[in-house]
C-alpha cells in the first residue's frame, strides 16, 4: 500500500530578540537580550524583550515566539509562539514570516500555513520549500502537483537541507522521468526569476539581533492514506541544542580537486537514488551531478588529497557501493 511522504524534523531558523532596559534605545535592548540569551540567562532575556514586544517591536515579538517555542525562560507554549510569530510576521519580519508558516503547519493549521509558506518559498527558504513540496506531493490541503513538488524539493536539497535528500530519493521512485525533467526545469526557472544565479539557502540575519534555535521535533502527520507514496522514515527527535549566536555550520572541507565517483547513469533519478544510499557513508560530502551527453555521473566530495578520496571510497565500498577516486 502506498502512503504519503512525512515531514520529518524541521529546522527553526535564526531568531531576533528585545524588551526595555532603563535609558536604552530599543536596538540596544534587543542586543542586551541576545547577549543574555547567549549566556544562558533565558529568563532575563525574556524580561528584556517583553515590553518592546507588547509595544510592537517586531524583533522582540519574533524572539518571544522563539522563547515560547523552545521553552527557554518561559514554559513551552506552541500557541503563544504562533501568536508572537504572527504579530511580527504581519509587520513584514521575514524570519517571523518563515517561522509563522512552519508553526501553523506544526500546529495542524495547514490551510492557513499555505499562504505564508508560499511567501517563504518565493524567497528561496529551504524549510518552506521542503514542507510545501511535501504537501504538493501528497495533495495535503493543496491540489496534488508532482512537478512543482519535485521542483521545490530539488531546490531544498540543493541548499543541503538533510530531510530533502531522502524525500527527493523517495519521490524519484514514484515521479516519472518526464515529470522529473519538468520539475528540474521549473526549479531552474524559479531561481532565474528570483535573480539567484545558483541555488542558495536564505541569508543569515544580522548577528546583533538574532539567536539560533534548536530543531523542531517530528511533525505530527495525518494517518497514512491508501494509494499514496510510502513515508520517508522518521528520525528520532533531536535533543535541543544550545542557543548560539549563529546556526551551527559543518566545517569547510579543503578542496584539493579530488572527488569520488559513485557511478554513471542514463537516468538522473537513478543517480539521486545512488546518492541516497551512499550519503550516510560520506558524512560532510556533497553530491555533484555531472552531465556528459545522455549520461549523469555522480561524484561526491570535495577531498583534499588522493589519500582522503581513497579513504572515502573504502567506506563506501564497505556499504556495497562501487567507488573510484577521481581528480578534477
N, C-alpha and C positions, 0 to 999 in steps of 0.2 A: 504494500500500500504506500503510495506517495504522500508525503507530508510536507508542511511548509518550512522554509528556512526560518531559523530563530535568530533574533538579535541577541548576541552574547554580551559580554561585559563591554560597556561603553566608557569612553574617557571623558570626564568633565574637564574642559579646558581651563587655562589660567583665569583667575578672577581679579576683581578690583575691590577696594575697601574704604570706609570712612565713618566719623562721629565727632562731636565737638570737644575741643580742649580749650581752656581759657586763653584768650588772646591769640588764638591760632587761626589762620585762614583755612578754609575747607580743604584745600590741596595739601596743606601741611598735616591736617588732622588725618586725612586719608593715609598719608605716608606713615604717620605715627602708628596708626592702626596696623598697617602692613608690617612695620618693624616689630610691633608687639606680637603679631601673629607668627612671624618668622622665629621669634624666641620661644614660641610655645605658650605665650600668655594669651590664650584664646578668649577668655572672659573679658580681659581688659580691651582686647581688640574690638569685641562686640560692643562693649560700652562706648568706645570711641566712635564707632560707626552709627550708633542708634539714632542720635539726634539729627545728624545730616541726612540720614535715610528718611526719617519722618519729614524733614524739611524739603525733601525732593531731590537730594543729591544722587545721581544715577550710579556712580561708583559705589557709594555707601550701600545703596539698595542691592546692587549686584553682590557685594561682599557679604551682606547679611544672608542673601539667598544661599551663598556657598556655605556659610557657617551652619545654617539650619540643615542643609543637605548633608554635611559631613558630621554634624553633631559635635562641633568644636566650640566650646564656650557657651553653648545652649543645647538643650535636648534636641535630638534629631526630630525634625518635623518636615516631611516632604511637602505638606500642604503650604506651610509658611514659606518654604524655599521657593515653591512655584509662585506664590504671591509676590515675593520680593523680586524675583526674576522678571515677572510681568511688569511691575512698576518701572523697572529700569529699561526693559525692552520697549515699552511704549514711548520712552524718551529717545529711542534710537540707539541705545547702548548695544553695540554689536555682540559683545560677548554674552550679554544678557539675552539677546535675541536667540543666539545659538543654544544657550542652556535652557531657555524657556521652552523652546520647541522640544528639546530632549526630555525635559521634565514632564511636559504634557504627555509625551509618548510613554514615559516611565510610569506615569500615574493613570495610564489607560484612558487618556482623553485624546485618542489618536486622530479623530476627525478635526479637533481643534489644533492639533500639532502640525497638520499638513501645511497650513499657511506659513508657519514660522520655519518649518524645515525647508520649504521652498526658498525662502529668503536666504537662509544659510547656504543652501546648495548653490544658489546663484553667485555667492561669494567664494565658492570652492571649499567650504568647510567639510573636512573628511568624514566626521562622525555623522553629520546630517546626510551626506551622500550615502553612507552605509545604511542608515536607518530607512531613508526614503527608498533607496534601491531595494531593500528587503521587502518593504511594503508593496512596492510596484510588482515585484516578482511574485508575491503571494496573493496579490489582489486584496490586501488588508486595508479596508475602508477607502481604498482608491481603486480605480479601474486597473486591472492587470495589464502591464506593459513590459514585456520581457526585453524589448530593445532598449528602452530607456533605463530599465533596471540594470541591465548589463553595462550600459554606458556609465552610470553613476558608480557602480561597483568597481569598474576599471579605474575610474578617477580616484576613488577612495584607496584602492590598492596601491596606486602609483605614489601616494603620499607615505606609504609604509604602515598604514593602519593594520594591525595584525589580523583582526577579525575579517577584513575584506578579502585577504588572500584565500582563506579557507572557504568563504562564501562564494568567491569567484570560481574556485575549482568545483564547488558543488553545482553552480549554475552551468558550467561547461558540460555537465552530464546530461542536462535537460534542454538547454537552449541550442537550437540548430545552427549549423555553420552560417547560413545566410543571416540569421538574426544576430549572431555574434559579430559578423562583419559590419552589419548596420550599427550595432552598438558601439563598436570601436570608432567608426566614422563619426557617430554622434558625440562621443567623448572628445574627439579632436575638435569638432565644431564648437562645442561648449567652451573649450579652452581658448580657441581663436576669438570667439565673440567676447570673451571676458578680457581679452588683451593679455593673456598669460601665454608666453611662448612655450612653457613646459608645465607639466602637472606639478603643483606645489601645494604644500599644506598652508592653512590660514596663518597670517602673520601673528607673531607673538606680541601682545600689548606691552606698553612701557613698564619696566620693572618697578618703578617707583610707586605705582598704584595697583599692582597686581600680585597675586599669590597663586600657586598651583594647587589643584585639588587632587584628592585620591580618586581611584577608579570607582565607577558605579558598580553595584552588584548586578548579577544577571537579571535582565528584564523578565517580568512575569508575562508570558505569552498565552494567547488563547489555546484551547485544546487543538491538537493536530486535526486537519481536515482531510478527508479522503481525496485522492486524485491530485494531490499537490506534492511538489518535490520534497524529498526527505530532509529532516532538520540537520543543520550543522551541529555536531556535538558541543554541548555546553561545557566550558571550562569551569573549574572550581572558582568560587567567588574570591577575588583577590583580597588580601589583607590591606586595610587602609594605610596609605603611605604618608610619611611625614610631609607637612606643607613646606614647600621650598620657594625660593624667590622666582624660579623658572622651572618649567617642566624638565624632568629628568631626561637626559639625552644619552644615546648609546655612543660610546667613544668612537671617534672617527677612525676608520681603518687607513693605514698607509697604503697608497696605491702605487705599487711598483710595476704596474702594467700587466699583472698576472690575473688570470681568471681560471675557472674550471668549467669544462663543457660537459653538460649533462644529457646531451642528445641533440638530434636534428629531426624535425618533424614537418610533414606536409600540412598537417592541421595545427594551427596555432593554439587551438584549445588543448591539444594533447601536450603541448609544451607547458601550458599553465598547470595541467594535471600533474606533470612530472615535477614541477617546482613545488606543488603542494605536498608531494611525497618526500622531496629532498630537503625542504627548508628546515625541518627540525634538526637535521644533521649538520646544518651550516649556520649556526647562530651568528647574527650580525651581518650576514652576507645579503646582497641584493640581487634580484634576478635581472638579467639582460636578455631581451628577446631580439635577436639579430636576424633580420630578413636577408636571405640570399636566394633571390629568384622566388620560386614557389616554396622554398624551404625556410623554416624558422629554427635557428639554432638557439638553444637555451644555455646561456652562460651565467655564472654566479661569481661574485667577488665584491670588491677587489681584494687582491692579496699582494703583499709587499715583495714576495720573492717566490722562486720556483719551489723552495722547500715548504713555504706556507701553503702554496697551492697543492702540493703533493700530499701534505698532511690533511688538508680538507678533503681531497679525493679519497684518501684512505677511510675517513669517517663515513663518507657517502657509500663507498663500496661495502662497508660493513652492513649497511641497510639494504644491500642487494641492488644498488643502482650503479650503472656504468658511469665512469667519470674519467676525464682526461684533462690534465693541466695544459693551459694554452697561454701564449704570450700575446698581448695586444688585444 
